Amino acid sequence: MRSWSSLAAGALIALATVSARAQEPFKIGLILPMTGPFQSTGVQANDAAKVFLKQFGDTVAGRKVQIILRDDASSPANTRRIAQELVIQDHIGAMVGFGITPQALAAAPVSAQARIPMLLVGSGASIAVTKSPYAVRVGQTVGQSAATIATWAYKHGMHSAVTIVSDYAPGYDAEKWFSQAFTAAGGKVVEKIRVPMVNPDFAPFLDRAKNDKPSTIFIFLPAGEGAAFAQQYVERGLQKSGIQLISTHDVMDDDLLDQMGNVVLGMVSAGPYSAAHDSPMNKKFVADFEALNGGKRPDFMAVFAYDSFRTIYRALEATKGKGDGPALVAAMKGMKFESPRGPIEIDPRTRDVIQNIYIRKNEKIGGHIFAVEFATVPMVRDPGAK
Ligand code: PHB
């Protein structure tokens, strides 16, 4: 049997380790697709980390912060392995990232087991936040934008629709919430089409949609895929057919709008962020982002990453830099602050973001194409939240 004194010594060592840890940097694992089909999300989010560090510094609540960037190349098996390594070898205090929902789902068990906050940047499927009690979604759900554009479209004379979505979880959410809101308003969804998640050939799907003669085609694709779609939309003669194209903002990504070209002018989409958002905070964010990243403008993934870091810093302040996972998540619940996209709030029950969804129209400003916001639906919750 161990003596009291050796037990006390053990306790002291444990205490010493805890306080040594407290002096160590607070490490944030930034797990992103820096290569592969979703690399634009990784690059934008990492570029936003640079802006965040420039504006807020690398110390918070007396604690040094270190960001460790790892590329998962959009493979869930990589994501899981990287998350485990970051927890076991690097002793991270939080994870940020995940370009698409399958990545978030792969990392969630690691977050749950290690009791480490995971902040969802790219994942827009409702389900992702439910997979770890330490998951917090500062970005978006696809349902927020899909339901909002459905209601808007019906009110503006579009009474029949074909939906085209990416064939995976956030696409199913987009299809479901668009259809539900559109039908509730009085509209009819005449066909629901799902396209492959990576490098889809849209031509056959667009031909099908055109033959249905709906008043609108609604589309959701994850960030980075809109440009190929716009090209085929024109090639298949959809633009001249009188069928209005509407989408979630992901298709009209700031990263791609100029590349998509004049064919997208006038198109309407719904979403939480446009680089043209008119606020002093956003103007500063865009200016700092452009200055640090060779003149490139930020997109919504950049803002989601930037706000994720702000959420962690605020939680570290609230918990005096201790960095305990459950305490950090408790501090994140109900958090409210102004973002470059407008006011945001973390629902204390679901850990999902509540935010304005803007209706935007693509227009040229100073020779560049922007999604210009012209109507606001305030503080929208995820329609799929349980
Ligand atoms: C997702 O995988 O959930 C996802 C990715 C990119 C988006 C939206 C949703 O733009």
Residues whose N, C-alpha, C, O or C-beta is under 5 A from the ligand:
A	BS01	PHB	G99 I100 T101 G122 S123 G124 A125 P170 L221 P222 A223 D250
